[in-house]
Structures are given as structure tokens and as C-alpha cells.
Amino acid sequence: MNLSTIKSPGVYINEINGFGNSVVPVATAVPAFIGYTPQAIYEGKSYANVPTKITSFSDFQTIFCLPNPPAPADPAQQYSPQYYLVAEKSQPEKGDYLLISGTYYSIVPDPNTIYYLYNSIRLFYENGGGDAYIVSVGGYGAASGSGMTPGDQIVNPNVQLNDLANGLALLKNEQEPTMYICPEATLLSVDNNATLMQQMLLQSEEMQTAVSILDIIGGRNPDPIMYMDDITAFRNNTGANGLDFGTAYYPFVGTTIMQTTDINYTNLFGGDVKQLQPLLSPASAPNATVETILSNIENPPGTPLTVSQNNNALITASKTYSTIINNILSDANMLPPSAGMAGVITVTDNEVGPWQAPANTSMVGAVSLPISLSETQQGSLNVDAISGKSINAIRMFNGLGILIWGARTLDGNSQDWRYLSVRRTMIFLEQSCKLAAQAYVFEPNDKNTWEGVKAMIGSFLTSIWKQGGLQGATAASAFSVECGLGSTMTSEDILNGFMMVTIKVAVVRPAEFIVLTFQQQQATSS
């Protein structure tokens, strides 16, 4: 209370705060997803190119998914990739294929219909995801009406670099996201993908609030011999900026996100069931039941069946059709690992903290890998003497299943920023202290303020040390906070309005390599 404001006799109460300001920990696991969605409309308002916060998959469905028609109609198909079966003269050397009635058929998608964001959001929430931002850069484009060349990398011409780059730029106005994820970046050409990755890393470095989780072109169907060509191309295309704010995982993961209810005959040959008949009911082995079902699909009776009913009937009537659907499901379920990693990181942060490496754990829904990496093969991914750009491997272990077996940033040669958990812990500490220090802007730049700032930050770092986020036998050995004239500031700094705070922390690092030493010892007498 300012005594000069008291002018009349009486009793006055002067309340004094018993507790100083405190540092409120910022959220550490808030991914921002950039990509294409089924729609982006809610209550007549467009959410296209608007960073939108969601807290559950239900929120995502409400805003970014097509509304379901009333029963008994089937639910709306939110993602409808198109596939073609192309007859081959001999067994294909690349890509997925089927053997039907003695003829090999390559299973190839229409690249214009392949998107990853919708299923990636499902994978994120299946792995324990929470708050997230969605930047919808548009809806799905038109199909091409034909399959791609078997074995080629998928390049979707409907996925545009400018769309994704503009969506990324919109996040410059958002301080909360801590991860940038763009699953559909791998559907760009190699050159455009390189540009987008470099923009993601540069923005992460500029913002200093988020890391970029990158996927690798070629991780979907890697060549078992020449897969390192894709790794080399990735390392050449990520540039030199912001590497300590980026991390990459390899390869893609085969999931169980899409089920048999998500794929049906409308996803084959552009919905042309006439092309199914020679496969399911060939002249050499006709199937009358299949022909009746296909006829009812083309010429619906008075009370037509739903698509799901016809699809179930075909699965029951034809083993070949069931095999085709299962193989297409396997291909459609091959997803970039970035969204699943965001879910894993969310769970790790909630259970322990950002200082816990998101590794040596499984990814829910991951059931297969397109390539099984050995310990020797992972070595060239994990450590690269030339570029230092480490790639985190996802590996299969007998008896354990699929595990995330890496926790490095792209700055693998840096002793400071080699590990993802170290970078994320520093982001967490820096942003928490930065927001708390804003309460002291325009406060007197004197000893009382300096001591208040030191006490506030010191109390916060002590709590983090007690949780295991900083290493040291005592709090004093885990961190130090300095602020004052002669220690962090000069008289000129004070005249210019600067208050300098120096914080030193001993961040915990993961035990990536555990070395056991065995030595023989001579027997001694009892």
C-alpha cells in the first residue's frame, strides 16, 4: 500500500503475498499435424488452413471428417485409397503381388489417392495421444484412374509442396506445439521433400519451441540390399540448419489401423466391379454365387444391400476376394512412424517427463516392418561419421516384438544435442522459465527483483531435479542460477534495461551403450 494515498483517518488493510511467483511447467507433448483431411468444416465455418487444437480423436472427427449418413446406411468412408491388380508375365521382382489361377498380379495403388494424415491421427491416439494441433491444407484430390508402376515410390501429384509449406508457416503464430509432423511429406518428390524438411528444421530452430519428427522416403518399401541409398538421399536432403531440433525414424510400420470394414470392392479398379469378375469367377472355375453378388451390385434390386453387406457376401463367397482384400489392407496399413512416435512421446512425458528417452518401448498397433534391420545394419544408421545425421531404427526382436531402438537427433556428432531427450528437456526448461520471467518485465531492475527471479527459477529446477530430470547428488550440483550486478550484468546493461539470468543445468542423458566388463579371477582358499 502506498502511504501517500491515505488521506482520511481509519483502519486500512495491507495484504502481503506470502509466496513468490512460481514457474508453471509448459506442456511438452503437443504435436502439430500438417496435411490433407476429408473436410475442414464445423457449424458452417471453414477450418482449412487454420491451426486448430483438438483434445481427442472425436474432436478430429467432428471438424475434419465427413458426417455419417443416417442408419441403416454405411458410415462415410473417410479415406478411400484405390488399388489395381495388374497381370504380369512372371513373378514381379518389386512390390506386392498375388498369384491367382496361375497368373501373377501386381497390387499397385493409384498414387493420386494415397494420403497418410487420417490414419496417422488414428495411430497417434491409439498410442496414447492427447492435445494436438491440426492444420488442414485441403481435401483429397481427384483419382488418376490407373495404378502406378510396380515397385516405384509413391508420389501423389495432389500433395503440393506449397500447401504443406504454407500450413507449416501458420504454426509460427502458435507457441504451444512442441512437435511438427507432416506424414504426407513422403508423398512429395525427393526434391520437394528436401525443401519441406529443411523448412521444418529451420522453423523449429527459429521458434525454439518444437522439434521436427521426420519420415524417410523409401521407408515404405525398402530394397533389402540398396536401402542405404534412401538413407544417403535423406541425409543429403536435410541440409545443415536446425539438425539438433530434428529427429527421424526408419522404416515405416505395418499397422492394424484399417480393418476389413474400411476396404471393399469400391477400392478396387476405381469401383468397376466388372474387372473383378474374371478374377473371382474365371471361366476355368466359375462361381455362380459371386456372379450373382456382382450382378446385384451393378444392378441393385428393389431393396438394395449396403456396400458392407455386399462386401461381406463377397468375402464369404470367394476366398480369392478375401485374399485380395487382406493384401490391400496390408499395403494401406503401411504408415510413416512419425505420428506413432508422437503418441509414444506423449505417454513417456506423462509417465516420467521429457528427460526420459522415448526408446526401448513398443508402438501400439505396429505388427510388421517392411525390412528387418540387424544390429550391424543399424550401426550405419545410428552413427554416421561424415554427416553425423543419426537415424533412429525401429526393429523386430525375437520374443519382444517391434521396439523403437534409437533416441537421437539429426545432430548425432554433437556432444550437447546428440540425444532427443536432452533437446526436449532443454526446450521444456527454457520455455517454462521464459514464460515465468515475463511477470518481471518492467519490474525495478534491482537486487530484490534479482533475488526473486533466482528463487523462482531455483525452486522450479529443484522440483525437476527431485523428479529425476537433472543429475547430481544435490540440487546445488544439478543446477545453478545467477542474476545480479557484477555476476551476469554490468552497469551499462542495467541502464539499457537488461536483466541477465544465467542458468546452468546438468541434464540426464540416456545410457545408450551399456558395456559389461568380465575378468577372470583365480580361485582363493576358503
ZIQUI-V70327 format. One record per backbone hydrogen bond with DSSP energy under -1.0 kcal/mol. CO is the residue of the C=O (numbers start at 0). NH is the residue of the N-H. Records with the same first field share a line. If there is no record, write none. Layout:
CO = NH + NH
//
This chain:
1 = 4
2 = 5
29 = 177 + 178
30 = 132
31 = 180
32 = 134
34 = 136
39 = 46
41 = 44
44 = 41
46 = 49
51 = 133
53 = 131
55 = 59
56 = 60
57 = 61
58 = 62
59 = 63
60 = 64
62 = 40
63 = 38
69 = 72
81 = 109
82 = 268
83 = 107
85 = 105
95 = 106
97 = 104
99 = 102
102 = 99
103 = 87
104 = 97
105 = 85
107 = 83
108 = 147
109 = 112
110 = 113
115 = 119
116 = 120
117 = 121
118 = 122
119 = 123
120 = 124
121 = 125
122 = 126
123 = 128
124 = 127
131 = 53
132 = 32
133 = 51
134 = 34
135 = 48
137 = 36
148 = 151
155 = 158
159 = 163
160 = 164
161 = 165
162 = 166
163 = 167
164 = 168
165 = 169
167 = 170
168 = 171
169 = 172
170 = 173
177 = 210
178 = 31
179 = 212
180 = 33
181 = 184
183 = 186
184 = 187
186 = 155
188 = 192
189 = 193
190 = 194
191 = 195
192 = 196
193 = 197
194 = 198
195 = 199
196 = 200
197 = 201
198 = 202
199 = 203
200 = 204
201 = 205
202 = 206
203 = 207
210 = 179
211 = 246
213 = 248
215 = 218
218 = 251
225 = 228
226 = 230
227 = 231
228 = 232
229 = 233
230 = 234
231 = 235
232 = 236
241 = 244
242 = 245 + 409
244 = 211
245 = 409
246 = 213
247 = 391
249 = 393
252 = 334
253 = 366 + 367
258 = 261
263 = 266
264 = 267
266 = 82
267 = 270
268 = 271
270 = 272
271 = 274
272 = 275 + 276
275 = 279
276 = 280
286 = 290
287 = 291
288 = 292
289 = 293
290 = 294
291 = 295
292 = 296
293 = 297
294 = 298
305 = 309
306 = 310
307 = 311
308 = 312
309 = 313
310 = 314
311 = 315
312 = 316
313 = 317
317 = 321
318 = 322
319 = 323
320 = 324
321 = 325
322 = 326
323 = 327
324 = 328
325 = 329
326 = 330
327 = 331
328 = 332
330 = 333
332 = 254
334 = 252
336 = 340
337 = 341
338 = 342
339 = 343
340 = 344
341 = 345
342 = 346
343 = 347
344 = 348
345 = 349
346 = 350
347 = 351 + 352
352 = 355
356 = 358
360 = 403
362 = 365
367 = 253
373 = 377
374 = 378
377 = 381
378 = 382
380 = 390
383 = 387
387 = 389 + 411
391 = 249
392 = 404
394 = 402
396 = 399 + 400
400 = 396
402 = 394
403 = 359
406 = 419
409 = 411
410 = 413
417 = 408
418 = 422
419 = 423
420 = 424
421 = 425
422 = 426
423 = 427
424 = 428
425 = 429
426 = 430
427 = 431
428 = 432
429 = 433
430 = 434
431 = 435
432 = 436
435 = 438
436 = 439
437 = 440
439 = 442
443 = 445
445 = 449
446 = 450
447 = 451
448 = 452
449 = 453
450 = 454
451 = 455
452 = 456
453 = 457
454 = 458
455 = 459
456 = 460
457 = 461
458 = 462
459 = 463
460 = 464
461 = 465
462 = 466
463 = 468
464 = 467
468 = 507
474 = 478
477 = 505
479 = 503
481 = 501
483 = 486 + 487 + 488
488 = 485
489 = 493
490 = 494
491 = 495
492 = 497
493 = 496
501 = 481
503 = 479
505 = 470
509 = 511
//
